Amino acid sequence: MADFYTDTVLEHFRNPRNAGEIEDADCVGDVGNPVCGDLMRISMTINDETEVIEDIKFKTFGCGAAIATSSIITEMVKGLTIPEALKISNKDVIAKLGGLPAVKIHCSVLAEEGIVKALKDYFDKHPEKTAPPEQEEKAKLLAAVEVHEH
Ligand code: FES
């Protein structure tokens, strides 16, 4: 196990940051991988004026890598503006974890998708706001993946 995962992955798995769910969240993103069956829910509170993600929590029913990636992505995203958060990709998550085994790359994709889906929910609830181009692009990708998988 120690050879399979980096110390950072194991540390986040054992002491997950921002675990749980925000009760009065401004937006929520539910994602899942139909192949492994893992599920992830990302909830956020966002400052409407500054568009800063002020709080974020994750709830993950999944493998150790899914828990570690969701934990670290919440740390990376907290305090960022929406456009900044959208620039974080699963590759950044993997780099921050010091690497992931090839069979666990999709777990980091799930974490990135959770962020995108939660932010999509935010813009769905705020039709008066214009989503940044990154959001539009990523939401389209996400929709394509969902259609493809079902
Ligand atoms: Fe599927 Fe980790 S095995 S998210």
Backbone and ligand atoms as CSV (ligand in chain L), in Angstrom:
chain,resi,resn,atom,element,x,y,z
A,1,MET,N,N,0.839,-1.209,0.000
A,1,MET,CA,C,0.000,0.000,0.000
A,1,MET,C,C,0.869,1.253,0.000
A,2,ALA,N,N,1.925,1.234,0.841
A,2,ALA,CA,C,2.784,2.413,0.926
A,2,ALA,C,C,3.495,2.660,-0.404
A,3,ASP,N,N,3.761,1.571,-1.156
A,3,ASP,CA,C,4.421,1.740,-2.453
A,3,ASP,C,C,3.434,2.217,-3.503
A,4,PHE,N,N,2.201,1.827,-3.308
A,4,PHE,CA,C,1.159,2.130,-4.295
A,4,PHE,C,C,0.784,3.614,-4.236
A,5,TYR,N,N,0.628,4.122,-3.023
A,5,TYR,CA,C,0.228,5.515,-2.824
A,5,TYR,C,C,1.350,6.338,-2.206
A,6,THR,N,N,1.406,7.626,-2.561
A,6,THR,CA,C,2.396,8.519,-1.938
A,6,THR,C,C,1.970,8.811,-0.495
A,7,ASP,N,N,2.911,9.325,0.283
A,7,ASP,CA,C,2.613,9.670,1.683
A,7,ASP,C,C,1.509,10.718,1.750
A,8,THR,N,N,1.502,11.646,0.791
A,8,THR,CA,C,0.478,12.708,0.804
A,8,THR,C,C,-0.911,12.118,0.579
A,9,VAL,N,N,-1.016,11.155,-0.328
A,9,VAL,CA,C,-2.318,10.505,-0.562
A,9,VAL,C,C,-2.777,9.830,0.724
A,10,LEU,N,N,-1.871,9.076,1.339
A,10,LEU,CA,C,-2.238,8.341,2.561
A,10,LEU,C,C,-2.627,9.296,3.681
A,11,GLU,N,N,-1.905,10.411,3.744
A,11,GLU,CA,C,-2.181,11.391,4.803
A,11,GLU,C,C,-3.582,12.012,4.628
A,12,HIS,N,N,-3.930,12.326,3.401
A,12,HIS,CA,C,-5.259,12.899,3.152
A,12,HIS,C,C,-6.360,11.860,3.347
A,13,PHE,N,N,-6.036,10.620,3.012
A,13,PHE,CA,C,-7.022,9.544,3.210
A,13,PHE,C,C,-7.289,9.362,4.708
A,14,ARG,N,N,-6.214,9.446,5.503
A,14,ARG,CA,C,-6.370,9.213,6.954
A,14,ARG,C,C,-6.943,10.429,7.670
A,15,ASN,N,N,-6.610,11.616,7.189
A,15,ASN,CA,C,-7.091,12.860,7.836
A,15,ASN,C,C,-7.732,13.767,6.799
A,16,PRO,N,N,-8.884,13.369,6.282
A,16,PRO,CA,C,-9.479,14.179,5.203
A,16,PRO,C,C,-9.830,15.586,5.674
A,17,ARG,N,N,-9.551,16.583,4.798
A,17,ARG,CA,C,-9.893,17.985,5.106
A,17,ARG,C,C,-11.270,18.288,4.514
A,18,ASN,N,N,-12.005,19.106,5.216
A,18,ASN,CA,C,-13.291,19.609,4.700
A,18,ASN,C,C,-14.285,18.492,4.367
A,19,ALA,N,N,-14.274,17.436,5.189
A,19,ALA,CA,C,-15.218,16.348,4.958
A,19,ALA,C,C,-16.594,16.753,5.485
A,20,GLY,N,N,-17.642,16.317,4.808
A,20,GLY,CA,C,-19.012,16.585,5.258
A,20,GLY,C,C,-19.792,17.335,4.204
A,21,GLU,N,N,-20.830,17.995,4.667
A,21,GLU,CA,C,-21.712,18.683,3.733
A,21,GLU,C,C,-22.136,20.010,4.342
A,22,ILE,N,N,-22.140,21.070,3.551
A,22,ILE,CA,C,-22.579,22.382,4.044
A,22,ILE,C,C,-24.102,22.403,3.989
A,23,GLU,N,N,-24.719,22.629,5.129
A,23,GLU,CA,C,-26.189,22.555,5.174
A,23,GLU,C,C,-26.886,23.609,4.330
A,24,ASP,N,N,-26.429,24.850,4.450
A,24,ASP,CA,C,-27.067,25.925,3.677
A,24,ASP,C,C,-26.188,26.315,2.484
A,25,ALA,N,N,-25.734,25.295,1.763
A,25,ALA,CA,C,-24.815,25.523,0.643
A,25,ALA,C,C,-25.475,26.363,-0.447
A,26,ASP,N,N,-24.655,27.159,-1.134
A,26,ASP,CA,C,-25.148,27.935,-2.278
A,26,ASP,C,C,-25.236,27.059,-3.519
A,27,CYS,N,N,-24.427,26.030,-3.554
A,27,CYS,CA,C,-24.462,25.141,-4.723
A,27,CYS,C,C,-23.894,23.780,-4.354
A,28,VAL,N,N,-24.359,22.788,-5.114
A,28,VAL,CA,C,-23.972,21.397,-4.844
A,28,VAL,C,C,-23.665,20.709,-6.173
A,29,GLY,N,N,-22.653,19.881,-6.168
A,29,GLY,CA,C,-22.346,19.086,-7.363
A,29,GLY,C,C,-22.278,17.616,-7.001
A,30,ASP,N,N,-23.111,16.812,-7.647
A,30,ASP,CA,C,-23.087,15.359,-7.436
A,30,ASP,C,C,-22.492,14.708,-8.674
A,31,VAL,N,N,-21.464,13.932,-8.463
A,31,VAL,CA,C,-20.882,13.213,-9.599
A,31,VAL,C,C,-20.637,11.765,-9.197
A,32,GLY,N,N,-20.501,10.931,-10.209
A,32,GLY,CA,C,-20.246,9.518,-9.939
A,32,GLY,C,C,-19.556,8.890,-11.118
A,33,ASN,N,N,-18.886,7.801,-10.845
A,33,ASN,CA,C,-18.267,7.055,-11.940
A,33,ASN,C,C,-19.014,5.721,-12.059
A,34,PRO,N,N,-19.710,5.503,-13.177
A,34,PRO,CA,C,-20.539,4.303,-13.291
A,34,PRO,C,C,-19.728,3.013,-13.358
A,35,VAL,N,N,-18.430,3.128,-13.671
A,35,VAL,CA,C,-17.625,1.905,-13.771
A,35,VAL,C,C,-17.283,1.367,-12.379
A,36,CYS,N,N,-16.744,2.247,-11.521
A,36,CYS,CA,C,-16.361,1.772,-10.182
A,36,CYS,C,C,-17.481,1.986,-9.168
A,37,GLY,N,N,-18.463,2.824,-9.506
A,37,GLY,CA,C,-19.599,3.039,-8.606
A,37,GLY,C,C,-19.350,4.085,-7.542
A,38,ASP,N,N,-18.192,4.753,-7.595
A,38,ASP,CA,C,-17.884,5.753,-6.567
A,38,ASP,C,C,-18.692,7.035,-6.775
A,39,LEU,N,N,-19.069,7.651,-5.663
A,39,LEU,CA,C,-19.916,8.847,-5.701
A,39,LEU,C,C,-19.263,9.967,-4.900
A,40,MET,N,N,-19.492,11.204,-5.340
A,40,MET,CA,C,-18.910,12.358,-4.655
A,40,MET,C,C,-19.898,13.513,-4.672
A,41,ARG,N,N,-20.052,14.162,-3.541
A,41,ARG,CA,C,-20.881,15.371,-3.485
A,41,ARG,C,C,-20.024,16.524,-2.980
A,42,ILE,N,N,-19.996,17.606,-3.749
A,42,ILE,CA,C,-19.256,18.806,-3.362
A,42,ILE,C,C,-20.286,19.887,-3.048
A,43,SER,N,N,-20.185,20.496,-1.871
A,43,SER,CA,C,-21.061,21.633,-1.561
A,43,SER,C,C,-20.195,22.858,-1.259
A,44,MET,N,N,-20.730,24.024,-1.626
A,44,MET,CA,C,-19.937,25.264,-1.492
A,44,MET,C,C,-20.793,26.419,-1.010
A,45,THR,N,N,-20.154,27.357,-0.323
A,45,THR,CA,C,-20.761,28.676,-0.157
A,45,THR,C,C,-19.881,29.663,-0.921
A,46,ILE,N,N,-20.552,30.529,-1.671
A,46,ILE,CA,C,-19.850,31.465,-2.546
A,46,ILE,C,C,-20.320,32.882,-2.245
A,47,ASN,N,N,-19.380,33.788,-2.130
A,47,ASN,CA,C,-19.712,35.195,-1.926
A,47,ASN,C,C,-20.197,35.770,-3.262
A,48,ASP,N,N,-21.458,36.198,-3.307
A,48,ASP,CA,C,-22.050,36.652,-4.563
A,48,ASP,C,C,-21.365,37.886,-5.138
A,49,GLU,N,N,-20.811,38.712,-4.250
A,49,GLU,CA,C,-20.159,39.944,-4.718
A,49,GLU,C,C,-18.796,39.651,-5.338
A,50,THR,N,N,-17.985,38.922,-4.557
A,50,THR,CA,C,-16.596,38.709,-4.990
A,50,THR,C,C,-16.418,37.421,-5.785
A,51,GLU,N,N,-17.426,36.554,-5.729
A,51,GLU,CA,C,-17.358,35.216,-6.354
A,51,GLU,C,C,-16.190,34.387,-5.807
A,52,VAL,N,N,-15.898,34.607,-4.531
A,52,VAL,CA,C,-14.882,33.793,-3.863
A,52,VAL,C,C,-15.581,32.586,-3.218
A,53,ILE,N,N,-14.973,31.428,-3.371
A,53,ILE,CA,C,-15.495,30.212,-2.732
A,53,ILE,C,C,-15.060,30.264,-1.271
A,54,GLU,N,N,-16.002,30.591,-0.408
A,54,GLU,CA,C,-15.638,30.842,0.980
A,54,GLU,C,C,-15.593,29.564,1.799
A,55,ASP,N,N,-16.422,28.608,1.425
A,55,ASP,CA,C,-16.387,27.329,2.130
A,55,ASP,C,C,-16.694,26.211,1.150
A,56,ILE,N,N,-16.144,25.062,1.421
A,56,ILE,CA,C,-16.361,23.906,0.532
A,56,ILE,C,C,-16.209,22.633,1.352
A,57,LYS,N,N,-17.099,21.687,1.090
A,57,LYS,CA,C,-16.988,20.394,1.769
A,57,LYS,C,C,-17.235,19.278,0.766
A,58,PHE,N,N,-16.748,18.118,1.095
A,58,PHE,CA,C,-16.991,16.971,0.215
A,58,PHE,C,C,-17.531,15.789,1.011
A,59,LYS,N,N,-18.326,14.999,0.316
A,59,LYS,CA,C,-18.821,13.751,0.877
A,59,LYS,C,C,-18.551,12.706,-0.198
A,60,THR,N,N,-17.714,11.760,0.110
A,60,THR,CA,C,-17.339,10.796,-0.924
A,60,THR,C,C,-17.584,9.378,-0.455
A,61,PHE,N,N,-18.305,8.645,-1.295
A,61,PHE,CA,C,-18.491,7.227,-1.073
A,61,PHE,C,C,-17.622,6.567,-2.128
A,62,GLY,N,N,-16.412,6.222,-1.736
A,62,GLY,CA,C,-15.538,5.696,-2.776
A,62,GLY,C,C,-14.217,5.213,-2.233
A,63,CYS,N,N,-13.292,5.008,-3.137
A,63,CYS,CA,C,-12.001,4.427,-2.795
A,63,CYS,C,C,-11.125,5.453,-2.069
A,64,GLY,N,N,-9.990,4.994,-1.562
A,64,GLY,CA,C,-9.069,5.861,-0.844
A,64,GLY,C,C,-8.579,7.020,-1.694
A,65,ALA,N,N,-8.322,6.758,-2.969
A,65,ALA,CA,C,-7.834,7.826,-3.857
A,65,ALA,C,C,-8.928,8.864,-4.097
A,66,ALA,N,N,-10.180,8.416,-4.155
A,66,ALA,CA,C,-11.290,9.366,-4.337
A,66,ALA,C,C,-11.399,10.266,-3.107
A,67,ILE,N,N,-11.189,9.694,-1.943
A,67,ILE,CA,C,-11.254,10.490,-0.708
A,67,ILE,C,C,-10.066,11.460,-0.661
A,68,ALA,N,N,-8.876,10.972,-0.982
A,68,ALA,CA,C,-7.685,11.844,-0.947
A,68,ALA,C,C,-7.786,12.964,-1.985
A,69,THR,N,N,-8.266,12.642,-3.186
A,69,THR,CA,C,-8.348,13.690,-4.213
A,69,THR,C,C,-9.426,14.707,-3.863
A,70,SER,N,N,-10.559,14.237,-3.312
A,70,SER,CA,C,-11.580,15.231,-2.967
A,70,SER,C,C,-11.116,16.085,-1.796
A,71,SER,N,N,-10.408,15.468,-0.842
A,71,SER,CA,C,-9.891,16.235,0.289
A,71,SER,C,C,-8.931,17.329,-0.187
A,72,ILE,N,N,-7.968,16.952,-1.020
A,72,ILE,CA,C,-6.949,17.943,-1.413
A,72,ILE,C,C,-7.538,19.003,-2.350
A,73,ILE,N,N,-8.506,18.629,-3.177
A,73,ILE,CA,C,-9.060,19.628,-4.099
A,73,ILE,C,C,-9.868,20.675,-3.308
A,74,THR,N,N,-10.487,20.260,-2.210
A,74,THR,CA,C,-11.217,21.266,-1.413
A,74,THR,C,C,-10.228,22.268,-0.802
A,75,GLU,N,N,-9.064,21.767,-0.394
A,75,GLU,CA,C,-8.033,22.678,0.154
A,75,GLU,C,C,-7.531,23.636,-0.916
A,76,MET,N,N,-7.376,23.109,-2.132
A,76,MET,CA,C,-6.836,23.928,-3.228
A,76,MET,C,C,-7.827,25.009,-3.662
A,77,VAL,N,N,-9.118,24.684,-3.594
A,77,VAL,CA,C,-10.152,25.559,-4.152
A,77,VAL,C,C,-10.644,26.608,-3.137
A,78,LYS,N,N,-10.581,26.266,-1.870
A,78,LYS,CA,C,-11.099,27.168,-0.835
A,78,LYS,C,C,-10.358,28.503,-0.867
A,79,GLY,N,N,-11.134,29.583,-0.952
A,79,GLY,CA,C,-10.539,30.927,-0.971
A,79,GLY,C,C,-10.259,31.453,-2.369
A,80,LEU,N,N,-10.444,30.607,-3.384
A,80,LEU,CA,C,-10.225,31.064,-4.765
A,80,LEU,C,C,-11.502,31.685,-5.332
A,81,THR,N,N,-11.333,32.495,-6.372
A,81,THR,CA,C,-12.508,32.966,-7.111
A,81,THR,C,C,-12.947,31.840,-8.048
A,82,ILE,N,N,-14.149,31.975,-8.587
A,82,ILE,CA,C,-14.665,30.929,-9.484
A,82,ILE,C,C,-13.733,30.707,-10.689
A,83,PRO,N,N,-13.312,31.774,-11.410
A,83,PRO,CA,C,-12.428,31.523,-12.551
A,83,PRO,C,C,-11.111,30.838,-12.147
A,84,GLU,N,N,-10.590,31.214,-10.976
A,84,GLU,CA,C,-9.346,30.573,-10.510
A,84,GLU,C,C,-9.583,29.095,-10.223
A,85,ALA,N,N,-10.714,28.798,-9.580
A,85,ALA,CA,C,-11.031,27.400,-9.233
A,85,ALA,C,C,-11.182,26.548,-10.489
A,86,LEU,N,N,-11.729,27.153,-11.542
A,86,LEU,CA,C,-11.952,26.401,-12.784
A,86,LEU,C,C,-10.644,26.089,-13.514
A,87,LYS,N,N,-9.592,26.778,-13.122
A,87,LYS,CA,C,-8.297,26.501,-13.778
A,87,LYS,C,C,-7.627,25.273,-13.170
A,88,ILE,N,N,-8.124,24.809,-12.037
A,88,ILE,CA,C,-7.516,23.637,-11.401
A,88,ILE,C,C,-8.001,22.370,-12.107
A,89,SER,N,N,-7.049,21.604,-12.589
A,89,SER,CA,C,-7.421,20.379,-13.304
A,89,SER,C,C,-7.018,19.166,-12.475
A,90,ASN,N,N,-7.451,18.010,-12.932
A,90,ASN,CA,C,-7.087,16.795,-12.209
A,90,ASN,C,C,-5.567,16.593,-12.216
A,91,LYS,N,N,-4.894,17.147,-13.228
A,91,LYS,CA,C,-3.420,17.022,-13.277
A,91,LYS,C,C,-2.779,17.809,-12.137
A,92,ASP,N,N,-3.361,18.971,-11.817
A,92,ASP,CA,C,-2.842,19.751,-10.682
A,92,ASP,C,C,-3.036,18.973,-9.374
A,93,VAL,N,N,-4.172,18.298,-9.291
A,93,VAL,CA,C,-4.480,17.513,-8.085
A,93,VAL,C,C,-3.459,16.374,-7.946
A,94,ILE,N,N,-3.190,15.701,-9.048
A,94,ILE,CA,C,-2.233,14.585,-9.030
A,94,ILE,C,C,-0.849,15.099,-8.626
A,95,ALA,N,N,-0.460,16.253,-9.206
A,95,ALA,CA,C,0.864,16.819,-8.895
A,95,ALA,C,C,0.954,17.141,-7.404
A,96,LYS,N,N,-0.116,17.711,-6.868
A,96,LYS,CA,C,-0.123,18.096,-5.455
A,96,LYS,C,C,-0.038,16.872,-4.539
A,97,LEU,N,N,-0.590,15.763,-5.011
A,97,LEU,CA,C,-0.553,14.524,-4.224
A,97,LEU,C,C,0.767,13.769,-4.410
A,98,GLY,N,N,1.623,14.288,-5.296
A,98,GLY,CA,C,2.896,13.617,-5.553
A,98,GLY,C,C,2.743,12.408,-6.453
A,99,GLY,N,N,1.607,12.336,-7.144
A,99,GLY,CA,C,1.370,11.242,-8.095
A,99,GLY,C,C,0.245,10.331,-7.659
A,100,LEU,N,N,-0.319,9.645,-8.647
A,100,LEU,CA,C,-1.369,8.645,-8.384
A,100,LEU,C,C,-1.092,7.461,-9.316
A,101,PRO,N,N,-1.377,6.246,-8.879
A,101,PRO,CA,C,-1.215,5.111,-9.786
A,101,PRO,C,C,-2.158,5.250,-10.991
A,102,ALA,N,N,-1.736,4.728,-12.133
A,102,ALA,CA,C,-2.510,4.894,-13.370
A,102,ALA,C,C,-3.973,4.458,-13.204
A,103,VAL,N,N,-4.209,3.390,-12.473
A,103,VAL,CA,C,-5.592,2.900,-12.330
A,103,VAL,C,C,-6.444,3.814,-11.458
A,104,LYS,N,N,-5.803,4.816,-10.837
A,104,LYS,CA,C,-6.529,5.725,-9.939
A,104,LYS,C,C,-6.647,7.147,-10.503
A,105,ILE,N,N,-6.233,7.318,-11.739
A,105,ILE,CA,C,-6.312,8.658,-12.340
A,105,ILE,C,C,-7.771,9.124,-12.401
A,106,HIS,N,N,-8.674,8.194,-12.713
A,106,HIS,CA,C,-10.086,8.591,-12.861
A,106,HIS,C,C,-10.662,9.149,-11.557
A,107,CYS,N,N,-10.072,8.783,-10.413
A,107,CYS,CA,C,-10.558,9.301,-9.128
A,107,CYS,C,C,-10.318,10.817,-9.067
A,108,SER,N,N,-9.181,11.249,-9.622
A,108,SER,CA,C,-8.886,12.691,-9.620
A,108,SER,C,C,-9.784,13.427,-10.613
A,109,VAL,N,N,-10.180,12.725,-11.678
A,109,VAL,CA,C,-11.112,13.332,-12.646
A,109,VAL,C,C,-12.455,13.573,-11.958
A,110,LEU,N,N,-12.856,12.615,-11.130
A,110,LEU,CA,C,-14.122,12.747,-10.400
A,110,LEU,C,C,-14.099,14.004,-9.511
A,111,ALA,N,N,-12.960,14.250,-8.864
A,111,ALA,CA,C,-12.841,15.427,-7.990
A,111,ALA,C,C,-12.965,16.718,-8.806
A,112,GLU,N,N,-12.299,16.754,-9.957
A,112,GLU,CA,C,-12.400,17.947,-10.815
A,112,GLU,C,C,-13.847,18.128,-11.279
A,113,GLU,N,N,-14.483,17.035,-11.663
A,113,GLU,CA,C,-15.869,17.114,-12.132
A,113,GLU,C,C,-16.816,17.606,-11.033
A,114,GLY,N,N,-16.528,17.202,-9.796
A,114,GLY,CA,C,-17.366,17.640,-8.673
A,114,GLY,C,C,-17.359,19.151,-8.534
A,115,ILE,N,N,-16.175,19.751,-8.699
A,115,ILE,CA,C,-16.040,21.210,-8.617
A,115,ILE,C,C,-16.821,21.870,-9.766
A,116,VAL,N,N,-16.622,21.346,-10.967
A,116,VAL,CA,C,-17.278,21.925,-12.150
A,116,VAL,C,C,-18.803,21.833,-12.004
A,117,LYS,N,N,-19.264,20.687,-11.534
A,117,LYS,CA,C,-20.709,20.483,-11.413
A,117,LYS,C,C,-21.300,21.410,-10.348
A,118,ALA,N,N,-20.597,21.584,-9.236
A,118,ALA,CA,C,-21.089,22.485,-8.187
A,118,ALA,C,C,-21.160,23.916,-8.727
A,119,LEU,N,N,-20.143,24.316,-9.489
A,119,LEU,CA,C,-20.141,25.674,-10.038
A,119,LEU,C,C,-21.211,25.835,-11.116
A,120,LYS,N,N,-21.474,24.772,-11.838
A,120,LYS,CA,C,-22.555,24.816,-12.827
A,120,LYS,C,C,-23.891,25.051,-12.104
A,121,ASP,N,N,-24.050,24.372,-10.976
A,121,ASP,CA,C,-25.255,24.543,-10.162
A,121,ASP,C,C,-25.378,25.999,-9.697
A,122,TYR,N,N,-24.228,26.599,-9.341
A,122,TYR,CA,C,-24.234,27.998,-8.905
A,122,TYR,C,C,-24.754,28.906,-10.024
A,123,PHE,N,N,-24.252,28.713,-11.232
A,123,PHE,CA,C,-24.687,29.573,-12.340
A,123,PHE,C,C,-26.127,29.264,-12.757
A,124,ASP,N,N,-26.541,28.005,-12.611
A,124,ASP,CA,C,-27.944,27.658,-12.897
A,124,ASP,C,C,-28.878,28.420,-11.948
A,125,LYS,N,N,-28.408,28.595,-10.701
A,125,LYS,CA,C,-29.230,29.281,-9.691
A,125,LYS,C,C,-29.123,30.801,-9.802
A,126,HIS,N,N,-28.145,31.272,-10.564
A,126,HIS,CA,C,-27.942,32.721,-10.731
A,126,HIS,C,C,-27.938,33.071,-12.209
A,127,PRO,N,N,-29.107,33.001,-12.845
A,127,PRO,CA,C,-29.149,33.265,-14.292
A,127,PRO,C,C,-28.706,34.684,-14.643
A,128,GLU,N,N,-28.720,35.586,-13.648
A,128,GLU,CA,C,-28.282,36.964,-13.922
A,128,GLU,C,C,-26.765,37.056,-14.087
A,129,LYS,N,N,-26.054,36.026,-13.663
A,129,LYS,CA,C,-24.589,36.054,-13.758
A,129,LYS,C,C,-24.120,35.343,-15.024
A,130,THR,N,N,-23.021,35.808,-15.553
A,130,THR,CA,C,-22.452,35.158,-16.741
A,130,THR,C,C,-21.319,34.248,-16.304
A,131,ALA,N,N,-21.433,33.003,-16.686
A,131,ALA,CA,C,-20.375,32.053,-16.327
A,131,ALA,C,C,-19.122,32.364,-17.139
A,132,PRO,N,N,-17.933,32.214,-16.510
A,132,PRO,CA,C,-16.702,32.437,-17.283
A,132,PRO,C,C,-16.576,31.375,-18.372
A,133,PRO,N,N,-15.832,31.678,-19.441
A,133,PRO,CA,C,-15.728,30.723,-20.557
A,133,PRO,C,C,-15.261,29.331,-20.124
A,134,GLU,N,N,-14.373,29.295,-19.113
A,134,GLU,CA,C,-13.882,27.983,-18.637
A,134,GLU,C,C,-15.037,27.117,-18.148
A,135,GLN,N,N,-16.006,27.787,-17.502
A,135,GLN,CA,C,-17.144,27.044,-16.966
A,135,GLN,C,C,-17.967,26.430,-18.093
A,136,GLU,N,N,-18.239,27.250,-19.104
A,136,GLU,CA,C,-19.033,26.791,-20.253
A,136,GLU,C,C,-18.356,25.581,-20.893
A,137,GLU,N,N,-17.071,25.735,-21.096
A,137,GLU,CA,C,-16.301,24.685,-21.763
A,137,GLU,C,C,-16.315,23.389,-20.959
A,138,LYS,N,N,-16.052,23.530,-19.656
A,138,LYS,CA,C,-15.979,22.341,-18.817
A,138,LYS,C,C,-17.348,21.706,-18.628
A,139,ALA,N,N,-18.383,22.525,-18.553
A,139,ALA,CA,C,-19.737,21.986,-18.396
A,139,ALA,C,C,-20.110,21.166,-19.627
A,140,LYS,N,N,-19.677,21.641,-20.785
A,140,LYS,CA,C,-19.949,20.905,-22.031
A,140,LYS,C,C,-19.233,19.554,-22.012
A,141,LEU,N,N,-17.986,19.589,-21.562
A,141,LEU,CA,C,-17.215,18.346,-21.475
A,141,LEU,C,C,-17.893,17.351,-20.546
A,142,LEU,N,N,-18.350,17.897,-19.431
A,142,LEU,CA,C,-19.008,17.080,-18.412
A,142,LEU,C,C,-20.283,16.453,-18.978
A,143,ALA,N,N,-21.046,17.257,-19.694
A,143,ALA,CA,C,-22.298,16.762,-20.284
A,143,ALA,C,C,-21.975,15.656,-21.294
A,144,ALA,N,N,-20.889,15.853,-22.056
A,144,ALA,CA,C,-20.505,14.856,-23.060
A,144,ALA,C,C,-20.146,13.540,-22.373
A,145,VAL,N,N,-19.424,13.638,-21.253
A,145,VAL,CA,C,-19.024,12.439,-20.517
A,145,VAL,C,C,-20.268,11.723,-19.994
A,146,GLU,N,N,-21.192,12.490,-19.447
A,146,GLU,CA,C,-22.398,11.878,-18.871
A,146,GLU,C,C,-23.221,11.154,-19.936
A,147,VAL,N,N,-23.369,11.806,-21.083
A,147,VAL,CA,C,-24.153,11.196,-22.158
A,147,VAL,C,C,-23.469,9.907,-22.595
A,148,HIS,N,N,-22.149,9.997,-22.707
A,148,HIS,CA,C,-21.372,8.869,-23.168
A,148,HIS,C,C,-21.494,7.665,-22.213
A,149,GLU,N,N,-21.538,7.966,-20.920
A,149,GLU,CA,C,-21.482,6.887,-19.932
A,149,GLU,C,C,-22.800,6.167,-19.716
A,150,HIS,N,N,-23.911,6.814,-20.048
A,150,HIS,CA,C,-25.195,6.180,-19.724
A,150,HIS,C,C,-25.826,5.499,-20.913
L,1,FES,FE1,FE,-13.365,4.971,-8.807
L,1,FES,FE2,FE,-11.518,5.684,-7.118
L,1,FES,S1,S,-11.878,3.662,-7.879
L,1,FES,S2,S,-13.125,6.898,-7.901
